[in-house]
Amino acid sequence: MKYRKVTAIIPSLSLDDVEKELLTLGVPGMTVTKAHGMGEYRNYYAKDSMSDCSRVEVFIEAEKAKRIADTIAKVVHQGLSSDGVIAILPVEEFMHIREFIEVSNDE
């Protein structure tokens, strides 16, 4: 099975709405981290011109990745340069650690 990683950097104010919507889609899990940076949008009220935002990462089957990205975009979209970005990246290998079986190198 092929997997993709959907990474979205969004305004922190939109995080609760994005989490709720992803859960209604049946997303099995997500990672959310605080992020601090700048892109097209610059926060001129901050000394370093950077904004606080949230990074949402979802590992998902390849055929579901576009729907996840579209859903995040729909929830966050306001038509502003501060809306954020979304990337869909290929995942070369995906495994659950609980299912890891150590293979001996003696063979």
C-alpha positions in Angstrom: 0.0 0.0 0.0 1.3 3.5 -0.9 1.3 6.2 1.7 1.6 10.0 1.6 2.4 12.6 4.2 0.1 15.6 4.2 1.8 18.6 6.0 -0.2 21.8 6.6 1.2 24.9 8.3 -1.9 26.9 9.3 -2.9 29.7 11.7 -3.2 28.3 15.2 -6.7 29.9 15.5 -7.9 27.4 12.8 -6.4 24.3 14.5 -9.5 23.2 16.5 -11.7 23.4 13.4 -9.2 21.4 11.3 -8.8 18.7 13.9 -12.6 18.3 14.2 -13.0 18.1 10.4 -10.2 15.5 10.0 -11.7 13.4 12.8 -15.1 13.4 11.0 -13.3 12.2 7.8 -12.0 9.2 9.8 -8.3 10.2 9.8 -6.7 7.6 12.0 -4.1 10.0 13.6 -2.3 13.2 13.2 0.6 15.1 14.7 0.3 18.7 15.7 3.3 20.9 16.6 3.7 24.6 17.3 5.7 26.4 14.6 7.2 29.8 14.3 8.1 31.2 10.9 7.4 33.4 7.9 6.6 32.9 4.3 4.6 35.1 2.0 3.0 36.7 5.1 5.1 38.7 7.4 4.0 39.8 10.8 5.2 43.3 11.0 4.1 43.7 14.6 6.7 41.1 15.7 10.4 42.0 16.1 11.4 39.1 13.8 8.5 39.4 11.4 7.5 35.8 12.1 4.2 34.4 13.1 3.2 31.6 15.5 1.3 28.9 13.7 0.6 25.1 13.9 1.9 22.3 11.8 -0.5 19.4 11.2 1.0 16.2 9.8 -1.1 13.2 8.6 0.3 9.9 7.2 -2.5 8.5 5.1 -3.1 6.1 2.2 -2.1 7.8 -1.1 -5.7 7.8 -2.5 -7.0 9.8 0.5 -4.2 12.4 0.6 -5.8 14.9 -1.8 -9.1 14.8 0.1 -7.3 15.5 3.4 -5.4 18.4 1.9 -8.6 19.8 0.3 -10.5 19.5 3.6 -7.8 21.4 5.5 -7.7 24.1 2.8 -11.5 24.5 2.9 -11.6 24.9 6.7 -8.7 27.4 6.8 -9.2 29.4 3.7 -10.0 33.1 4.1 -8.2 34.4 1.0 -5.4 35.9 3.0 -1.6 35.5 2.6 -1.6 34.2 6.2 -3.8 31.2 5.4 -0.8 28.9 5.3 0.5 26.1 3.1 -0.1 22.4 2.4 2.3 19.9 1.0 1.7 16.3 0.0 4.8 14.2 0.0 5.5 10.6 -1.0 6.4 8.2 1.8 8.9 5.6 0.8 8.2 3.2 3.7 5.6 3.2 6.5 5.5 0.9 9.5 4.0 0.8 12.9 6.7 0.3 15.6 4.5 -2.2 17.4 4.7 -4.4 14.4 8.5 -4.3 14.1 10.2 -7.6 13.9 13.9 -7.6 14.1 15.6 -9.5 11.4 18.9 -11.2 12.1 21.9 -10.2 9.9 23.4 -13.7 10.2 21.7 -15.0 7.1 
